[in-house]
């Protein structure tokens, strides 16, 4: 990956603060893959939109009192699994190339933040971490409106509605945050496997949900997967299936900051941005979230 440049619009936060691959500690990996979305389409445009919007995010983080991008080397990699250029790529091929790419980044000691694209991508990302940490347990912490626990949907076990079922099938512990839309099959699975779920209706008005959620994470290491529909659609309306009642900005960022402080976050993804024409609210909020993740990760080193 030496010397490579992004095929997308521009690097995260702009060329002025971009770092080459060798010097970077954080790698942004765009994965503009879309195949199984079932309502609003457009998440293959999500990585582009986030990268473009990031040019307008202030370098200075007033919470962390630092210009994160000037202190942390950030490299934006070439996009993979791009369904705009590879429309016939299969789900299995997408997951394989994702796994191989992320595994190489991990082995090069990079902190990876993958940008989707549809949520099915996460299966390949998590599989790369399983390969990289074969003898070390980690928990997948999911922020999402939906359970994504169906065995299959519309004839595919790799549908975006099945991603967390694939992760549960891997034998990994999970903690689900902000869930507010599940089917009967998912509700039955949650009960049968005693899965840890913090539902949005229980979070609302609670003063100790963050403490309880972090205490429920059974491992030191954590992988964070963030479906942007986990956030309330008044803040990010540009998602495939918006659900009312999601996390507020400060509920989200306080939770994330405390997860990074209390656990070792080994990687992240941010999925399912589907930009809305003539609105930049969703992609700007997503870009600021990505910058927050970098800030929280570097702040704990």
N, C-alpha and C positions, 0 to 999 in steps of 0.2 A: 504493500500500500504506500510505499515511499513516493512522495511527491504527487500523489493523485489529487485531483480536484473534483468538486461536486459537479454532476451533470445537471443539477437543479439550478434555481435562480441565483443563489448566492449562499455563502457560508453563514451559519448562525451568528448573529450579532454584528456581521459585517466583516469585510476584508481587512479593515484596519486592525482588528484584534484577532484575526484568524492565526492559527499556529500550524506549522507543518506536522505531519503524522508522527515523526520521531519524537518531537518535543511535547506532543499533546498528552495530557492525562485523561481527558474526556474526549470521546468520539461520538459525534451525532451520526446516526445511521438511518437515512431515509429509506422507507420501504413502501412505496406507493402502490401497494397491491390491493385490488378490489375485485372480488368474484362472487361473493355470496350475500352482499347486503340486500335487505328485504324491504326497505321503506325508502328513505331519501338516499339516493346514490351521490357519489362525489368524493368519497374518502380517499380515492387515489390522488386527488389534488391536495390532500391535507398536508403532506410534508412540504411541498412547494409553498403553500400559504403560510405555514408556521415560519419557515426560513425567511420569507419576505417580510412578514410582520415583525420578526425579531430585530430588523434594522431600526425600528422605532422604539424599542425598549431601552430605557435609560441604563447605561453601564452601572451607575451607582445604585446599589440596593440599600434603601434606607433602613430596612430591618437589620441587615447584617453589617451595615456601616463599612461597605467596601465596594470597589469596582471589580466585581468577581472576574469578569472576562479579561481584565488586565493582570490578574494574579494567577489565573488558571489557564493552562493551555487547552484550547478547544479546537478540534479538527472536525470538519464536516466531510464525511465520506461520500463516495459515489452512491447513488441510489441502486438498490437491488430489487428484484421481483417487481419490476415496473410494468404493470398491465397496460400502460399506454403504448409501450413499445413491444411487449411480449404478451399479446392478448391470449395466446394459446397455452400459456404456462399452466400446468396442473397444480392442484393443491399440494400434492406430494412433492413436486419439483420445487414449489415455492418454499415449503418447509425445509427441504434439504439444503437449498442454497442459503436460506436464512441461518440455519444451524451452522453450516460450514463457515459463513462469513463472521457470525458473532463469536464462534469458538476461536477463530484466528485473532480477533480483537482482544478477547479475554486473555489468550496466551501471550499477547504482546503487552499485557498489564494495562489495558485501557479500561476506563469506566465507560460503559456503553449506555447510551440513551437512544433507543430505537423510536422512530417516528412513523406511525402508520397513517393511512392504510387501515384495513379492516382488522378486527381484533383476533381473527384466526392466526395471524402472524405470530402471536405470543407463544403458541405451541413450539414453533421452531426456535424462538429466542430462549425459552426456558429449557428446551432440550440441550441447547449449547451449554448452558450453565450446569446442567446435570452431568454433561460430558466433562466439563472443566473441573467440577467438584465431585468426583465419584464417591469420595469417602466422607463428605461433609454435608450434613443436612442443611436445607434452607427452606424457608416458608415463602410462598407466593401470597403477597398481600395485594388484593384486588380492590380498586375503587371503581364502582360501576353502578349504573341503574339496574342492570339486569344480572340474573344469576349466571347465565351462560353455561348452564349445567345439563342441557339436553344431551342425550346420547347421540342423536343425529337430528338434523333439521333439513327439510326439503331434499332429502336423499343423500346428504353428505355428513359424515362424522367430522369434517373439517370446516363446517359452517361456522360463521362468527358467533352463532348462538351456542356453540358446543365447546368453546375453547377451555373453559374451566373444568368441564367434564374430562377433557383429555389430560389436564394437569392433575386432577384427582386420581385418574387412572394411573398416572405415573407413580403414585404413592407419596406425593409431596403434601405436606400440611398446607392448608390455605386459611386465610382470614379475609372475609368479604365485607366491604365497607360501603354503605350508602344504597344497599339493594332495596328496590321498591317495585320490581316487576319480575315475577316468576310464574311459570306454569305449574300445573299439578305434579307433573313428573319431577320437576326440580324440587318442589316442596317436599315430596316424598323422599327424594334422595338426601336432602338436608337432614331430615329426621332420621333416616335409616343409618346414615354415616356420622350423625352428630356433628355436622360441619359447623364451623364458627362463622356466624353471620351477624353483622351489626346493621340492622335495617334502618332505612332513612327515618321512618316514623318513630323509632326508638331513640335515634340520635337527636331529633328535633327537641330542643328544650332541655336536653340532658346536660349536666355539668361535669360528669365524670366519664363520659363514653370514651374519650381518648385514653385515659388511664387504663380503663378496662380493656380496650382494644389492644393496646401495646402489651399489657400483661398476658393477653391470650396468645401472643405470638410465641410458639414453643421453642424456637431456635434462635441462635445468635445472628445468623445470616438471613437476609431478606432480599427477595426480588420484588420490586414494585411494578405492577401493571395498572395503568390508569386509562380507563375508557372515559373519554371526556363527557359522555352522557351521565357519568356519576355526579357531575357538577350540575347545579340547578340550571335549567335552560334559559332563565332570565339572564344568566351570565355567559353561557355558551349555547346559543340556539342552534349553531351550525353543527349538528350531529345527525346521524342516520335515524335514530329513534328517540326523540326527546321525551323525557318523562318528568312531570312536575315533582317538586319536593326534594331536589338534590342538595348536595353540600353547598354551603356558601364559600366564598373565597377564603375567609379567615378560618372557618372550620377545617377546610382542606389544608391550608398552609400551616396552621398550628399543628395539625395531626402529622403532616409530613416532617416538619422540623423535629418533632419529638420522636418519630420513628428513626430518623437519621441519628439523633442523639443517643437513643437507647439501644439500637441494633446496628449491625454492619450491613448496610445496603450494598449489594454486590452489582446491581444493575437496575435499569428502569426501562419502561416503554410508555409512550403516550399515543393513544390510538383513537381512530374513528372521527377525526375532524373532517367534516364535509362542508366546505365553505359556502356561505350564502352570498349570492350576487348583490353587490352594492352595500355590503356590510363588512366591516373589518373587526367587529367586536370579538367574534369567536376565535379567529386566528391570533389576534393580539393577546387575548387572555391565555391561549394555549402557549404562545411563545414566551410570555412572562412566566408561566408555570414551568416550562423547560429550564429557563434561566434560574428560577428558584431551586429546582432540583440540583443544578450544578452548584449553586451557592451553598445549599445545605450539605451536599456531599463533601465539598472542599472544606467547609467549616469544621467538619468532624475529624479531619485528618491531623 
